[in-house]
């Protein structure tokens, strides 16, 4: 789980949208309360990354990982970018195959 999360952050920080999308199941969901929308499937994940990471030059720094079990974790991140600075929480669920199937995101 930690390697997957670190890979997600590294690829997102490099704005490598396709490498990030490859970490998700085809029907994955990112539900981000802070932007008021859910992004579904690989096209939705791609749109989310382009709108909120690439467009805002978002850089993420891992603050902590709390494993809930083998397939779920709560990740705390520090975000900086054109929007300023925020701290956020990602609740990440991973499939049996080791791909991200859901992220519930919010800002602190």
C-alpha positions as CSV (number, residue, x, y, z in Angstrom):
1,X,0.0,0.0,0.0
2,X,2.8,2.5,0.9
3,X,4.6,1.9,-2.4
4,X,1.3,2.4,-4.4
5,X,0.6,5.7,-2.5
6,X,4.2,6.9,-3.0
7,X,4.0,6.1,-6.7
8,X,0.7,7.9,-7.0
9,X,2.2,11.0,-5.3
10,X,5.4,10.9,-7.4
11,X,3.6,10.6,-10.7
12,X,1.0,13.2,-9.8
13,X,3.8,15.6,-8.8
14,X,5.5,14.9,-12.2
15,X,2.1,15.7,-13.9
16,X,2.3,12.3,-15.5
17,X,-1.4,11.8,-15.9
18,X,-1.3,8.6,-17.8
19,X,1.1,7.0,-15.2
20,X,-1.3,8.0,-12.4
21,X,-4.4,6.7,-14.3
22,X,-2.6,3.4,-14.7
23,X,-2.7,3.0,-10.9
24,X,-6.6,2.9,-10.9
25,X,-9.1,0.2,-11.8
26,X,-11.1,1.0,-14.9
27,X,-14.2,1.8,-12.8
28,X,-12.5,3.7,-10.0
29,X,-14.0,6.7,-8.3
30,X,-12.5,9.8,-6.8
31,X,-15.1,11.6,-4.7
32,X,-13.7,14.9,-3.7
33,X,-15.9,16.8,-1.3
34,X,-13.7,19.9,-1.5
35,X,-14.6,20.4,-5.2
36,X,-18.1,19.1,-4.9
37,X,-17.9,16.3,-7.4
38,X,-17.2,12.7,-8.1
39,X,-15.0,11.5,-11.0
40,X,-15.7,8.1,-12.3
41,X,-13.7,5.7,-14.5
42,X,-10.4,6.4,-16.2
43,X,-11.8,9.3,-18.1
44,X,-13.1,10.9,-14.9
45,X,-9.8,10.2,-13.1
46,X,-7.9,11.8,-16.0
47,X,-10.1,14.9,-15.9
48,X,-9.7,15.2,-12.1
49,X,-5.9,15.1,-12.5
50,X,-5.8,17.6,-15.4
51,X,-8.2,20.0,-13.6
52,X,-6.8,19.9,-10.1
53,X,-3.2,18.8,-10.3
54,X,-1.9,19.9,-13.7
55,X,-3.9,23.1,-14.1
56,X,-3.1,24.3,-10.6
57,X,0.6,23.1,-10.6
58,X,-0.3,21.1,-7.5
59,X,2.6,19.5,-5.5
60,X,1.7,16.9,-2.9
61,X,3.9,15.9,0.1
62,X,3.0,12.8,2.1
63,X,2.5,13.6,5.8
64,X,1.2,10.3,7.1
65,X,-0.4,6.9,6.2
66,X,-2.7,5.2,8.6
67,X,-3.5,1.6,7.3
68,X,-6.9,0.5,8.3
69,X,-6.4,-3.0,6.8
70,X,-4.7,-4.6,3.8
71,X,-6.9,-2.7,1.3
72,X,-7.8,0.6,3.0
73,X,-5.8,3.5,4.3
74,X,-6.2,7.1,5.3
75,X,-3.5,9.4,3.8
76,X,-2.8,12.9,5.0
77,X,-1.1,15.2,2.4
78,X,0.2,18.7,2.2
79,X,-0.8,20.4,-1.0
80,X,0.7,23.5,-2.6
81,X,0.1,25.1,-5.9
82,X,-1.4,28.1,-7.7
83,X,-4.3,28.0,-5.1
84,X,-1.9,28.4,-2.2
85,X,-1.6,25.8,0.6
86,X,-4.0,23.2,1.9
87,X,-3.8,20.0,4.0
88,X,-6.0,17.1,2.8
89,X,-7.1,13.7,3.7
90,X,-7.5,10.8,1.2
91,X,-9.3,7.7,2.2
92,X,-7.9,5.1,-0.3
93,X,-9.4,1.7,-1.1
94,X,-7.4,-0.7,-3.2
95,X,-8.6,-3.7,-5.2
96,X,-7.4,-7.3,-4.6
97,X,-5.2,-6.7,-7.7
98,X,-3.4,-3.8,-6.0
99,X,-5.0,-1.0,-8.0
100,X,-6.8,2.0,-6.5
101,X,-10.6,1.5,-6.7
102,X,-11.7,4.5,-4.7
103,X,-10.5,7.7,-3.2
104,X,-12.6,9.8,-0.9
105,X,-10.9,13.2,-0.7
106,X,-11.4,16.3,1.5
107,X,-9.5,19.2,2.8
108,X,-8.9,19.7,6.5
